[in-house]
Amino acid sequence: MKELLERALNAAQLKGASYADVRLVHRIEQSLLVRNGVVQGISQIEDMGFGVRVIADGAWGFASSARLTLEEAEQVAGRAVQIAKASALFKKEDVDIGPPVVQRGTYRTPVEVDPFTIPLEKKLEVLLAADAAMRGVKGIAATEAEMVFLRERKTFASTEGSWIEQEIIESGCSIEALAVGPDEVQRRSYPNSVGRHQMTRGWEFIEECDLPGHAPRIAEEAVALLTADPCPDTVTTVILGGSQVALQIHESCGHPIELDRVFGTEAAYAGTSFLTPEKLGTFRYGSEVVNITADATLPGGLGTFGWDDEGVPAQRVDIVKEGLFVGYMTSRETARQLLRLLGPSPYVTGLSNGTMRASGWNRIPLIRMTNVNLLPGTWRLEDLIADTEEGIFMDTNRSWSIDDKRLNFQFGCEIAWEIRGGKRTRLLKNPIYTGITPEFWRSCDAVCNANHWVIWGTPNCGKGQPSQLAHTGHGAAPARFRNVRVFSRK
Amino acid sequence: MLGESHIRELLENALRISPADETEIVLEAHDSALTRFANNTIHQNVAEVNTEVAIRVVLGKRVGSAITNRLTEEALEKAIAEAVALARLQPENPEFPGLPDPQPIEPVTAFDEAVAGATPEWRARAVGAVCRWAESAGASAAGALSTGIYELAVANSRGVFAYHVGTEAHFTTVVMCDEGSGYAHRAAWRLADLDVEAMGRSAVDRALRSRNPRPIEPGVYPVVLEPYAVDDILSWLGYAGAGALAVQEGRSWMNDRIGRPIMSPLVTIWDDGRDVAGLPLPFDFEGVPRQRVVIVEKGVPQGPVYDTVTAAREGRRSTGHALPRSRPQTASLGPIPLHLFMAPGEVTLEEMIRQVDRGLYITRFWYTRLVHPRDCVLTGMTRDGVFWIEKGEIAYPVQNLRFTQGYVPALAQVRAVGTERWVLSEGFGFTCVPALLLEAFTFTGVTEMPGH
């Protein structure tokens, strides 16, 4: 395969590329799904191919193929150069990716137990046990239990002299219970909803999740929600569970700090950002307890790797420091654009902070969230609830919607409890909260401590055309927000 | 492009070497390219050639699957062996009804040489014209133009062999100007049906007209919805409740309502994978011919679409709406209508506006998500042009609003249906939809940006 990569780089240069990189990706994904006590399927997906990205005549081109031959490597490189030259017909300025990045090395996700060494029978045993435990609860209409395991081997090489080999391993799982009443449908999920919880860890992660142990509780909660009171329509204090804080970070901080969005290149699809460049270093994003990082070096995070898909090393970057907006996630090209726009400063270096990732060999890298984290605070959850005279505790996301600038959001949760006199009291169904991003984060007055902090995995973050699904992580603990509009539909 | 005879040979060879009781092979091949632009310049230009072969094997009532994107004999043999090994490990699925038997499938022609032969230079010139037009108007255009060939083949050991080749072209643009923005999008299998320049001009015009939007209070308003917004309504109704699994599990908006009027009698919705007015695909991912299924007839739900599993549960035949079954996760979705049509009406967009005394004109919805399944309650934002209508005329642009609204009750409020329909597709499947005038639509919020 080394020859194929070298041939592609050589061919691109011979055809006129001033820069080229090539990624060869081999991915194996194993999925298991049990529904209503029946194994719906076990599948193994094997996917392999390469993509060549070039700059020619000052513009980008990209082509890819699953045919792994030397002739195809030459043809694909030539096609990428042809495409770049077509792009150059309507360029405004030459692409500037800054000084060369030369990296050589290897990275492998550290795992205690390689999940691909665990027999499928063992995996099914866990799923069937969890599914049976949910179905054992009266009133449950449908159940689902899922596991996903991923191994991705990729080699990156560039005409600047980089040669990087990486192996990323992921494990993910979820269970769901659906309860149906005469006029109501309620769903509960564990460990997370909207896909599943996933980490760059091995089988030990699945064991820690203990799906069968949590199955009866979530099934009982789904049934109890059928007859629960609806969440009141009011303005109150809200405490969000850790996984919902993770979703809040993802949507209202993670996306608006992607510098390609800020510069408008996602305007027609994913949208733009309210965090425009003049706000860097001056804008109060949140209260003083809000500290957010983008950290691709966190062990176990779903956005953890050795190098990004431009060959830039994984990094930890401050995004919000004591409430002040101080950093973007950047690529080589956008880091240079920001430098040209704002000039050098403590927040602007002109160098990429290593967040470019592609969802596969057939996609170009885009700026994608690594692990975007709300750093832990000082509170124990029990103390935080005891400190809250009146409010609502909401947990586990059910629906999420946010505008194209990432300002106006409305999120629904699966479950809520009323807080009265410092105690968690009656169950509430269909809770929804809504707000404006900076107002909301400025109203955050407490974040729970490291004992409650989990790096939640989001394996289905959509962006780009053609569409790409990225795997991102979000370290988060429960947090409290004041004066939040809450309500219920139905 | 691989071609039918090559694919048939490949699939028949693979079926021959499979040791399973039953085997199904689904092959999808893409040869596609996309040119993306923003800030009035091309910033991304990509091409992809890929093939995916999904193998599903059956041992008694045990089912295993494997997917590969490599077409060599060894790779296919390995994938079959993997699928068999996976099937052996499973407990029996007592519900598995077996693979479908062959049925006659009438081919549909939806291949356009002009799309198949579109070059990077052609795409660059087409989007370049939109960028120049936007720039000359002081606006900024972003979007994407894609062209491609898609081949789908399904073969199984009971004798099914189905093959379809089609072309697809998509254009989308968002044009921004100060606080105004405009949007245009269409999908077609014929290049002649995709007027990129006209769409660009329309989006620029909308962006210019939507500058300086005035504040507006949330509330319940009559609305004129452009087909883009209607596309969102139909897509969600299809995804979240028009498939048999959702109905069987009691989470569909159709539950307890089939045969009862719940929408305006002006509303008729059907799914038709064979109609060349859309982006046809004449059979599903089990090789079953797609039937035309009426989902709502004059406001009355008629019933969902089926695949072989959900049909067997009710002693019916599949309507040809299976999703790819080789990925276990699609089992959670069940069958889904991907080729949705809404019957046109007799009122033009201009006449709809004239019928509104005080209300809103909505270009499209954005980032809509299901809040509750029973009434298909969605929340989302408006985007790319919202206008206040006063005494039958567009008066001025207003700020974007958040809505939280049941799509089923919304369609009970239809007062008029547009004459013209647009084919819209953001990826998997499409809708062919008219504009609508609704008596009432619930908006629950607006955006106010706090300062530093």
Interface residues (C-beta under 8 A of the other chain):
Chain A: S31 L32 L33 R35 V38 V39 Q40 G41 I42 S43 Q44 I45 E46 D47 M48 G49 A59 W60 G61 F62 A63 S64 S65 A66 R67 R79 A80 Q82 I83 A84 A86 S87 L89 F90 K91 K92 P119 L120 E121 L124 L128 A141 A142 E144 E146 L178 V180 D183 E184 V185 F263 G264 T265 E266 A267 A268 Y269 G271 F274 K279 T282 F283 R284 N362 R363 I364 R398 S399 W400 S401 I402 D403 D404 K405 L407 N408 Q410 G412 N430 I432 T434 I436 P438 E439 R442 Q465 P466 S467 R489 K490
Chain B: S32 A33 L34 T35 R36 F37 A38 N39 N40 T41 I42 H43 Q44 N45 V46 A47 E48 V49 N50 T51 E52 V63 G64 S65 A66 I67 T68 N69 R70 A75 A79 E82 A83 L86 A87 L89 Q90 P91 N93 P94 E95 T119 P120 E121 R123 A124 R125 V127 G128 C131 S140 A142 G143 A144 S146 T172 T173 V174 M176 E249 G250 R251 R325 S326 R327 P328 Q329 A331 S332 W366 Y367 T368 R369 L370 V371 H372 P373 R374 D375 V377 T379 G380 M381 R383 N400 R402 T404 G427 T444 G445 V446 T447 E448 M449 P450 H452
